[in-house]
Amino acid sequence: MTLRLAAVALMAILAGLPLSILPSLGALAALALVVGGAGAIAASVPLATAGGALALIEYALALVVAGPDPDPVTGTAVAVGLVLLLASIHFASLTQGAAVGYPVIRSQARHWLSIVALGVVGAAVFTLGGEALALALRGAALPLVVAASAVGALMTVAGVIALVTAPRRDA
């Protein structure tokens, strides 16, 4: 039950953060909190996912309407919050009604923190790479930028397909 309450608090933070950018999004924040909070309390991954998606839509809408300066730290924090929200709800749904020992909780926390650390490092690398690319393409025509983005997306898709279709090596 403690993990579910922590997930509700995390959902409240995710739903409330965009209000600091654009306070007029209160209705969307309330909807995200109700849906995500219900998912957290019921240990329902689909409801929690829907609430997290609403919070992400709210954040994106706040950024588009308010047009603040880019802030990769806040964007990374939102992503980390979403990952932890969904991971904690999934863990709560798997262990519903079970007594979970401290070694299991420690192991799970280490697992989550390693995923979060990898995500933060990835966000930092992409932010620095984007800044370098912006400097390199300063003054370039928009079609060149779009073509470079398309090549990057194509390489990402090719990498994912290669990863998914690679033969498994059983140890």
C-alpha positions in Angstrom: 0.0 0.0 0.0 2.9 2.3 0.7 4.2 2.0 -2.9 0.7 2.9 -4.2 0.6 6.0 -2.0 4.0 7.0 -3.3 2.8 6.5 -6.8 -0.2 8.8 -6.1 2.2 11.4 -4.8 4.3 11.0 -7.9 1.2 11.4 -10.1 0.3 14.5 -8.2 3.8 16.0 -8.9 3.5 15.0 -12.6 0.1 16.5 -13.0 1.0 19.6 -11.0 4.3 20.4 -12.7 2.8 21.9 -15.9 0.7 24.2 -13.8 3.9 26.1 -12.9 4.3 26.8 -16.6 0.7 27.5 -17.5 -1.8 27.7 -14.6 -4.8 27.6 -16.9 -4.4 23.9 -17.4 -6.0 23.1 -14.1 -8.8 21.0 -15.6 -6.4 18.7 -17.5 -4.2 18.4 -14.4 -7.2 17.4 -12.3 -8.2 14.8 -15.0 -4.7 13.4 -15.1 -4.5 13.2 -11.3 -7.9 11.5 -11.0 -7.1 8.9 -13.7 -3.5 8.3 -12.7 -4.4 8.4 -9.0 -7.1 5.8 -9.5 -4.6 3.7 -11.4 -2.1 4.0 -8.6 -4.6 3.1 -5.8 -6.0 0.2 -7.8 -2.6 -0.9 -9.0 -3.9 -0.8 -12.5 -1.1 -0.3 -15.1 -3.5 0.8 -17.9 -5.1 3.5 -15.7 -1.8 4.7 -14.5 -0.5 4.8 -18.1 -3.5 6.8 -19.1 -2.9 9.2 -16.2 0.7 9.5 -17.1 -0.1 10.1 -20.7 -2.5 12.9 -19.8 0.2 14.5 -17.6 2.6 14.3 -20.5 0.0 15.9 -22.8 -0.6 18.6 -20.2 3.2 19.2 -20.0 3.6 19.4 -23.8 0.6 21.7 -24.1 2.0 24.0 -21.5 5.3 24.1 -23.3 3.6 24.9 -26.7 1.3 27.6 -25.4 3.7 29.3 -22.9 6.8 28.9 -25.1 9.4 29.0 -22.3 13.1 28.6 -22.8 14.2 25.0 -23.3 14.8 23.3 -20.0 16.2 19.7 -20.5 16.4 19.2 -16.7 12.6 19.6 -16.3 11.9 17.4 -19.3 14.2 14.7 -18.0 12.6 15.0 -14.6 9.1 14.4 -16.2 10.5 11.4 -18.0 12.0 10.0 -14.9 8.8 10.5 -13.0 6.8 8.7 -15.7 9.2 5.8 -15.7 9.1 5.5 -11.9 5.3 5.9 -11.9 4.8 3.0 -14.3 7.5 0.8 -12.8 6.1 1.2 -9.3 2.5 0.6 -10.3 3.6 -2.5 -12.2 5.5 -3.8 -9.2 2.5 -3.0 -6.9 0.2 -5.0 -9.3 2.5 -8.0 -9.2 2.9 -8.0 -5.5 -0.7 -7.1 -4.6 -1.5 -8.8 -1.3 1.9 -10.3 -0.8 4.4 -9.7 1.9 7.5 -8.2 0.2 10.8 -8.4 2.1 13.4 -5.7 2.2 15.9 -7.5 0.0 13.3 -7.6 -2.8 12.5 -3.9 -2.3 16.3 -3.0 -2.3 16.8 -5.1 -5.5 13.9 -3.5 -7.2 15.0 0.0 -6.2 18.5 -0.7 -7.6 16.9 -1.9 -10.8 14.8 1.2 -11.1 17.6 3.5 -10.3 19.9 1.9 -12.9 17.1 2.4 -15.5 16.7 6.0 -14.4 20.4 6.7 -14.5 20.7 5.2 -18.0 17.8 7.4 -19.1 19.3 10.6 -17.6 22.7 9.8 -19.2 20.9 9.2 -22.5 19.0 12.5 -22.2 22.2 14.4 -21.4 24.0 12.8 -24.4 21.0 13.7 -26.7 20.9 17.2 -25.3 24.6 17.8 -25.9 24.4 16.1 -29.3 21.4 18.3 -30.2 23.3 21.4 -29.1 26.3 20.4 -31.2 24.1 19.7 -34.2 22.3 23.0 -33.8 25.7 24.8 -33.9 26.8 22.8 -36.9 23.5 23.4 -38.8 23.1 27.1 -37.8 21.9 28.9 -40.9 21.3 25.7 -42.8 18.1 25.4 -44.8 15.2 23.6 -43.2 15.1 20.7 -45.7 18.7 19.9 -44.7 17.7 19.7 -41.0 14.6 17.6 -41.8 16.7 15.3 -43.9 19.2 14.9 -41.1 16.4 14.2 -38.7 14.9 11.6 -41.0 18.3 9.8 -41.3 18.5 9.7 -37.5 15.0 8.3 -37.2 15.7 5.7 -39.9 18.9 4.6 -38.2 17.0 4.3 -34.9 14.3 2.2 -36.5 17.0 0.0 -38.2 18.7 -0.5 -34.8 15.6 -1.5 -33.0 14.6 -3.9 -35.8 18.1 -5.4 -35.7 17.9 -5.7 -31.9 14.5 -7.3 -32.0 15.2 -9.8 -34.8 18.7 -10.8 -33.6 19.0 -14.5 -32.7 18.9 -15.2 -29.0 21.9 -16.7 -27.4 20.9 -19.0 -24.6 23.6 -19.4 -22.0 
